[in-house]
Amino acid sequence: MRSYKTSQALFERAQHHIPGGVNSPVRAFKSVGGHPLFIKRAKGAYLYDEDGNRYIDYINSWGPMILGHAHPPVVQAIQAKAADSTSFGAPTELEIEMAELIKKMVPNVDLIRMVNSGTEACMSAIRLARGFTGRNKIIKFEGCYHGHADAFLVKAGSGLATLDIQSVPGVQSYVAQDTITVPYNNLEEVQKVVRQYGKEIAAIIIEPVGGNMGCIPPAPGFLQGLRELCTQQGIIFILDEVITGFRLTRGGAQELYRIEADLVTYGKIIGGGMPVGAFGGKKEIMERIAPLGNVYQAGTLSGNPIAMIAGYTLLNELNNTPDLYTALNEKSKLLCEGLSEILKRKGIAHTINQVGSMLSVHFGAGVVRDFESAKACDGELFNRFFHHLLQRGVYLPPSAFESWFISNALSVDDIHQTLAAVEEFEA
Ligand SMILES: *Cc1c(COP(=O)(O)O)cnc(C)c1O
């Protein structure tokens, strides 16, 4: 048995000072049970905890570490930049370079504004959509997470699903009323809602691949159907690419599914591990943001030089590495095929969903295509699977409602080690 004594002691200590001992709920391991690992450092595909245990990492900081941890060019760029001061609160050339690079990778973004988190990006995109259209309601999908702004905390997947929180005290009912939720992959329901509320709807916001109820791919034609509906009704189509941006392809889900959003939000990878988000899109909409327009949005540390150089260095490498996304997809496929073969042989009912370097394993279920079918899965079995692998040095997301993320630092040998650990699992 691995020893977790130091992590256990740190968790005890943390709980005296930090709510639940963590600064973001899913880290607490509440649904899988046990106590969280306290991480000391990470390099490439591996995490090392405070007890000196090594883990193959399938979280990768929930996405940003797509090239592995402590990626040398990113670390060096941060170190060099920090010597010139860590913040100015004034414009820098680097912010222009960042915007130019993003526009090169995502051609339908005309203007882009940097913020400090995915939450801020989505919150600001919704405010802008409302300001631009003069309408109040938004449509979101059950199980999709768009950060913790009030308007999004309705059937929001992710940590709320993990903790089984149905409605959030503190979110006023009049705010929640303007958020209409519809099952993922159900175009007919969306059409019905649009027929009913038509000109009251400012925006449809969606994760183009669901990543906060496990990994859920869009059904063929679903995103295209939403796009058409938005165009017909003057609704702003917002793709939340906080996870999928720069992960599925250079241009994200927009490129993969050949679909153009009106606004798009980013986070996670865009900061290279620093706290960054961004929202951007069509010029005529983005021009309504202050100081050009009167939709106010601001940030003391937005466009921070350390955050920008980390993100820029990572994105630049993603943009310049040929075959990167093919390699990630192949590693992901190898893992999924191995998992599927072993679980099938053991007679463990499961569904594996995979899109590029995102994947998830749901136990005991048929097809998982929306929040309901994700919730129907065997959570208890997932929890045992999670702890079985953790004991063997494989670190999965501590919830069946989270997607796994593959980094390019993960080697074929790491995948074989992971599968060998799965081989020892007894349901
Ligand atoms: C993580 C996430 C967010 C929120 O980003 P934060 O940086 O945690 O605020 C928004 N949307 C999606 C799809 C996410 O996965």
The ligand as an SDF file (V2000), in Angstrom:
LIG
                    3D

 15 15  0  0  0  0  0  0  0  0999 V2000
  -13.5070   25.1000  -16.4100 C   0  0  0  0  0  0  0  0  0  0  0  0
  -14.6250   25.6000  -17.2440 C   0  0  0  0  0  0  0  0  0  0  0  0
  -15.1300   26.8960  -17.1120 C   0  0  0  0  0  0  0  0  0  0  0  0
  -14.7100   27.8100  -15.9900 C   0  0  0  0  0  0  0  0  0  0  0  0
  -13.3880   28.1620  -16.0610 O   0  0  0  0  0  0  0  0  0  0  0  0
  -12.6420   28.6630  -14.7050 P   0  0  0  0  0  0  0  0  0  0  0  0
  -11.3050   29.0930  -15.2050 O   0  0  0  0  0  0  0  0  0  0  0  0
  -12.6260   27.4940  -13.7930 O   0  0  0  0  0  0  0  0  0  0  0  0
  -13.4410   29.7900  -14.1740 O   0  0  0  0  0  0  0  0  0  0  0  0
  -16.0570   27.3400  -18.0340 C   0  0  0  0  0  0  0  0  0  0  0  0
  -16.4810   26.5350  -19.0260 N   0  0  0  0  0  0  0  0  0  0  0  0
  -16.0310   25.2740  -19.1760 C   0  0  0  0  0  0  0  0  0  0  0  0
  -16.5100   24.4520  -20.3120 C   0  0  0  0  0  0  0  0  0  0  0  0
  -15.1150   24.7530  -18.2710 C   0  0  0  0  0  0  0  0  0  0  0  0
  -14.7230   23.4880  -18.3770 O   0  0  0  0  0  0  0  0  0  0  0  0
  1  2  1  0
  2  3  1  0
  2 14  2  0
  3  4  1  0
  3 10  2  0
  4  5  1  0
  5  6  1  0
  6  7  2  0
  6  8  1  0
  6  9  1  0
 10 11  1  0
 11 12  2  0
 12 13  1  0
 12 14  1  0
 14 15  1  0
M  END
$$$$
